[in-house]
Amino acid sequence: MVENYNFSGVPMRLDDLTYMNPWWEGREDYHVRRWKEQRLHWKPGWLEKLSLKPFSLNFVLGPRQVGKTTGIKLLIQELLKDNPPESILYINVKVLPGHRELLNLLREFQELKEKEGVKTGYIFLDEVTSLEGWWRGVKPLIDAGLLKNDVVTVTGSSSLGVRRDIELFPGRRGSGKTIEVMPLSFPEYVEVMGLKKPELYREKVLKLFEDYLTTGGFPTSINGLPMEDLLGAYIGEIVRFGKSLEIAKETLSALIRSAPSATSFRALAGITSGYSYKVVQDYIELFTELYVLGIAYLKQGNQVLYKREKKFFFRDPLLARLFALWSGTELKEDALYEWVVQEHLYRRFGEVYYYRNSYEIDAIAGDLKVEVKAGKTHRRYPKNVRVLEKEDVPFFLLELTHESTSRF
């Protein structure tokens, strides 16, 4: 049997994880305490979508510092009301050197459950994307039926990596769900700020939207905390994936300078320091995987032209501001407004495109065709195109919420 080792060189046991599981000793969790201390705090609605029925293998995906860990800890707090502390195991997978260590800890947890007479266990594996091959520590136990009475919830901050791993569990997820957690949308932000019936308070809505464009939908920024940690988290991800910070900066700078026009990987490469379009494409794909960027493809009729120029958009206004500052690039107001609309349409419909012929339409989704103008528009558009001027945008976003589900 392969041994786990803690930092002192002694084989790692569950006892070494007590600091991650303070409820074992009757102590309050740090994340829950910090959540309570925040000026504005809310219980994430996505927690209600998780399956807590044995057996379940849930996946929770989303960008860094969006509140996945805090949400999990709040769920644990609720579970402790009806379940013994020994039934709940939380592991930040970052501390484990390999999948064998994870496997052995989960086996020991099964032994603890049996010893304590616990029937159902709740296992939370946080940030699995930080451990290559993490699934090798879980899948053998599922295949052996050792987790049949348990609920396993896995979180990750890299969409492509985890989605690829999800495919390794065909027919092995029981009642498990896959949930994406994103920063608050503007309608959710308005709700958190306590504005009821926003349609009656035009000036308040406009002021809140101005604030939203500054803070984005991240809990920490909404509470006025400095955002160096968020930027640092993304820089850490770039480094972890073996990428160059210099190339990342140049790629983002080129993208921001080109916005809001449609562009190509080759065109973006042409305004860098000589990087190939393949390199630029590789970095943009990384940023889409990390939930920083989204892509609107050209759509003409029913045909999607994936190889033509694309519109790239930041998935949260704060991320746009952070990366503009980091790359030393001026952020254009018209681009920011367009990006917010594209992201909200993407969340509502699961896809967003643009159209270009004799005129251009910034965003097409479902049966909506939307053109965003930071200033007054002088061009005439077809009647089925919704043209949004600057002050129209927040009210359009609020309209979308009536047909979408809450994500926060």
C-alpha positions, 0 to 999 in steps of 0.5 A: 500500500502506498503511504500518504506523507504530511509535511513532517515526513510522517504518513498522512492520515485523516487527523492531519486534515483536522484544520480543514474540517474544524467541525470535527472539533466543534469549531466554526469554519473560517470561510463561514465566519468570514462570510458572516463578517462581510457587509453584504452576504447571501446564500448561493442559490446554486447550492439548492441544485446540488444532489444530496441523494446517495449516490451522487457525484456532483461537479461545481465549475466556475472561475477563481474566487467566485465563492465556490469554497464558501458555498460548499462550507455553507452547505456543510454548515447546513448538513451538520444540523442533521448529520454527525461531524464525522460524516463530512469530509472536506479536502482542499486537493491542492495539498495532496502530492498525488492521486494515491494520497487522495485514494488512501484518505478516502479509504480511511474515511470509509473506515471511520464511517464504519467505526462511527456507525455513519451510513451516509458520508458527504465528501467535498473535493475542492479545486481538483484541477490543481491535482493532475489525475485526481480522478484516479483517487475516486473512480476505483472506489466508485467502481468497487461500490465503496461510495454507494452510500455517499455524496461526492462533490467536486469543484474546479476552476478550469472548465475544459480540464474538469469537463474532460474528467467528467467524461471519465465517469460515464454511468458512474455519477448516480444522481449527481449534477453539473453546475456552473457558478459565475460572478453575479449577473447584473439582475442578481447584483440588483437583488443582492443590493436589496432593490425591489421592483427596480423598474420603478427606480430608474436613477437607482438602477443606473447608479447600481449599473455604474457600480456593477461595471466597477466591481463586477459580480465577485463577492469580495469586490462587491464588499469593497475588498482589494482585488489584488488577490483575484488578479494574483489568483489568475496570474497563478493559474497562468503560471500553473499551466506553464504559460508566459506572463509576457505573452499572456499580457500581450495577447490580452492587450491586443484583444482589448485594443481590437475590441469591440470589433470582430477579429481573428487570431492572425490579426491579434498576432499581428499586433503583438511582438511577433508571436504566431497566431497559433500561440495567440490562439493557445493563450485565448483558449486558456483564458476561455477555459479559465472563464475569463473570456467568451467567444461570439462566432459569426452567424449568417442565417442558420450557419455558424462560421467558426473559422471567420473573425470572432468577437471575444468578450470578457465574462465579467466587467471586473475581469475586463478592468483587471486585465486591462490594468495588468496589460497596460491597455486602455479599456473602451467604454463601448467595448465594456457595454457590449461585453456585458450584454454578450455575457448576459445573453450567453448565460440566458441562452447558452450561446451567443453569436454576431452578424455582419453583412452590410451592417453588423449586429453585436449579439444574436441569441435565441430570437433576440438580435441586439446592437449596443451603442455607447452613444447615440446611433445614426444608422438605421437597423431592421425592425427586429434588431434591438438597438441599446444606447448606454442607458438602455443596457441595464434595463435590458439586462433586467428584462432577461432575468424574468426567463432565467434562473438565479445563479448566485 
